[in-house]
Structures are given as structure tokens and as C-alpha cells.
Amino acid sequence: MGLGYIGLPTSALMASKGLRVTGVDVNPRVVETVNRGQIHIVEPDLEGLVKKVTEAGMLRAALEPVSADVFVVAVPTPTRGDEHIPDLSYVESAVRNLAPQLQKGNLVIIESTSPVGTTEKMAALLRELRPDLNGDFSMAYCPERVLPGRILYELQHNDRAIGGLDEVSTRKAIDFYRHFVRGNLYPTNARTAEMVKLVENASRDVQIAFANELSLISDAAGINVWELIDLANKHPRVNILRPGTGVGGHCIAIDPWFIVHDYSEQARLIRTARQINNYKTLWVVEKIKNAALTFEMEHGRKPVIAALGLAFKPDIDDLRESPALAVARMLKAEGMDVVAVEPNLTGDSYEEFRLADLPTALQQADIIAFLVAHKPFIGLEVPAGKTVLDFVNAVSYHPGK
Ligand SMILES: NC(=O)c1ccc[n+]([C@@H]2O[C@H](COP(=O)([O-])OP(=O)(O)OC[C@H]3O[C@@H](n4cnc5c(N)ncnc54)[C@H](O)[C@@H]3O)[C@@H](O)[C@H]2O)c1
């Protein structure tokens, strides 16, 4: 259920290992594309595999579920509004949709990143919708931890935590994943498996927040934060991450809210980390605005600001929840003259900003703001006379270079 970044590669991989798969998606365009042996997402090696398994008749896509031994749910689980409320409507709708096809002894697995207790809730919903089954079905949660760009490799090789609602469910789910996973499969219960995924991302978020907080403290103390972290990390048991423009992407910036929402009294550090990482983006905007104000006072005109990088992390083109993009947008909304450089986007693929190549932007800009540590920005020679604001250590501190 769901043929996106997770569901489609998983379906294709299962089909390539001899399982007969019906990939269900509510989007007709996705269903048509997959049935043509093509793909609608960007992921290395996926198109060849989808072509192979659809031609072999092992994978077909459909708008509606069919009867099956195993149902795997991989639909979106976003958060809603400023309160960051987990939105389970897609999972619920997928479960309602599969319910009529469920037969005694079937296994239902949820892979969507979900708040703790979701698997229990969906099992209760299925029992309500199908009282005739008398609860005779198994249900498990198995989180996904793949890295886009390496999905097909990581689906097979990463270890997994697999948590059933009871021991039979856990065992059946482990037997199922054995068909296509080479990594270790660790049995647990559903609530723990749900929390495992959330804390993996919350852990990254908290550690990045620590680095971001150090960048604010260092700025106030007149210390180069990059040198500070480099030297602190010489300690054999210290490993501080890198500060930046904030935290983006569709996982780390979202999943910790699932914990904060449900355990608001206990999750104080996790909430604060989210707030620090979001605040860092506003702080970056303020720094650039102050530099712009100083420039305007000195030169009697508004500066051209080069925003170097728009993606949410180095060397990718993914703009989802990107703090760099948020910075560029806020500057533009304040009436600033922004020229953006995003080497991972092709020139005409992004309309919102004037995109320029790096030499043009460097030449045009009065203020150069490094927002993402893309490879072409590292150690860049910036023309003299420009104001440089380096939020990602593109040029600030590279000892020995
Ligand atoms: N993409 C990742 O790298 C990643 C990594 C770990 C976990 N996850 C989690 O996996 C889940 C899926 O993420 P994704 O990136 O594959 O999402 P996606 O947006 O790429 O794909 C989801 C697909 O589900 C379809 N869909 C929506 N409602 C449906 C329904 N009721 N029935 C059938 N299909 C439906 C959509 O049309 C879409 O094609 C999310 O919970 C996400 O947080 C994603």
C-alpha cells in the first residue's frame, strides 16, 4: 500500500526475490507509470529493476488492493499545522481500504513512520471492520531507515527492528522479511519498534541542536565554532556534529514531533532541540539582514545577496523542509535582492529564485551567504571586497589546506 520512495523499491525488491507483488497506490499516474515498467521518483537502479519485474509479471500496480498473504503499508505520515500534530489519515485510509481483502491468518505490516501505539490502533480498527475474522490475523511494525540514493542496497543490507503485536506476529513478520533482507532482523514488540524509528531521528536532531547551540554561543563569545569543534573532537570520546543553517528533510525535521506531541511532559530535551534547530534558521536570516543593513548604510543602496545552496543537505537536490531554502525565501519576502546558486538543480528546474552559476553569483553579489556545504563551495576563493557569511564552514576553518 503506497508506491512512493519506500513502497516502490520495496515492492520491486520483493518481486525480484520471487514474491508476487501487487503495488497499490491511490494515484492513477503512479499506477500507470509502474505498469509501463517505468518509475515516477528519482532513485539509482530502480527503473531497471521495476522494468524487469513488471515484464516478468511479478509486480503489477493497481488502484485497489487484492487478496494477499501479506499487506505492507508504506503511505505518508506528515504532521499538520504549527502544533505539528501527527497525521495518520493516510495510514488509516490504507488500512480501511485493505480490510475487505483481509483473510484469516494474513499478516499486516506497517512501515510508515508512526507515533507509538499506531499498530495497536490499526489492529483495533481492523477488528472493528472485520468482526467475522475473530481477530485471526497478525500485525507488526517494521520501521524503514534507508538513505535516498542508496535505497535498493540499504533495503537489503540494513538491520531491522521488527515488532509484532504478539509473538506469532513478530515471528511471521521476521519470516517474511527473510525473503529479501540480508541484514539482521531483531524481534521486539510493536510499540518499541515504532519508538526505535522516532528516536533514531530525534537522536540526530538533538546532536545537531547541540552543535547549532554552540555556534550561537561561539558567535557571542568571538570564537570560531569550527575550530572549537575540531579541537573538542580531538578528545577520544567526544564527537560533536556540524552546525548549519538548521535541520531539514522529511525525517529528522518531522519525526521528533511525534514524540513531543504524545509525551509532551517528558520530551523536554527533544522539544528544545527542535526549537533550537528551527531558531537557528531565523538567526541566520537575522545575521544576513544585519549585514545587508550595514551595507546599505555604507553604500547607499541595497546589496545583492548570493544564497549559496538551497537543498536541505550537501550534494543533493532535495528541497523538502530545507532551512537554506527557508532562509532564501525569508530574505526575498523582506524585499532583498537574492541570487541563488544550487549546483544540484538544473537551471530551469526551479522558478522561485533567480538561479545563477557560481562565478556569476560571486561576481554580482555584495554579500555571500554560504547556506549549504556543497562540494563546489568548499575552500572557494571569494573575490575581495565582498561580505562573507559562512554558516556551514565552506571557507571559514580548514587547517592544513
Ligand atoms: N523516503 C524515505 O527516505 C523514508 C525513510 C524512512 C521512512 N519513511 C517513511 O515511509 C513512509 C512513506 O514515505 P515515502 O517517502 O515512501 O512517501 P511518498 O510520498 O514517496 O509515497 C507515498 C505514496 O503513498 C501513496 N498513498 C497515499 N495514500 C494512500 C493510500 N491510502 N493507499 C495507497 N497509497 C497511498 C501516495 O500516492 C504516494 O505515492 C512515511 O511514513 C515516511 O515517513 C520514508
The ligand as an ORCA input file, in Angstrom:
! r2SCAN-3c Opt
* xyz 0 1
  N      11.553      8.317      1.895
  C      12.358      7.945      2.874
  O      13.571      8.026      2.744
  C      11.804      7.372      4.170
  C      12.689      6.793      5.071
  C      12.190      6.226      6.222
  C      10.815      6.256      6.469
  N       9.956      6.835      5.580
  C       8.528      6.798      5.886
  O       7.878      5.916      4.976
  C       6.550      6.387      4.717
  C       6.362      6.558      3.216
  O       7.262      7.554      2.777
  P       7.612      7.779      1.252
  O       8.825      8.634      1.222
  O       7.622      6.471      0.528
  O       6.326      8.636      0.797
  P       5.937      9.083     -0.687
  O       5.178     10.328     -0.548
  O       7.137      8.994     -1.577
  O       4.947      7.904     -1.183
  C       3.742      7.595     -0.588
  C       2.813      7.000     -1.650
  O       1.622      6.569     -0.982
  C       0.507      6.852     -1.824
  N      -0.694      6.829     -0.986
  C      -1.206      7.807     -0.199
  N      -2.302      7.356      0.438
  C      -2.508      6.075      0.045
  C      -3.453      5.084      0.363
  N      -4.434      5.325      1.226
  N      -3.352      3.867     -0.238
  C      -2.370      3.613     -1.131
  N      -1.425      4.510     -1.457
  C      -1.480      5.729     -0.872
  C       0.861      8.190     -2.445
  O       0.113      8.395     -3.628
  C       2.371      8.018     -2.701
  O       2.631      7.502     -3.991
  C       6.407      7.682      5.517
  O       5.818      7.391      6.769
  C       7.827      8.132      5.711
  O       7.988      8.943      6.849
  C      10.428      7.385      4.422
*
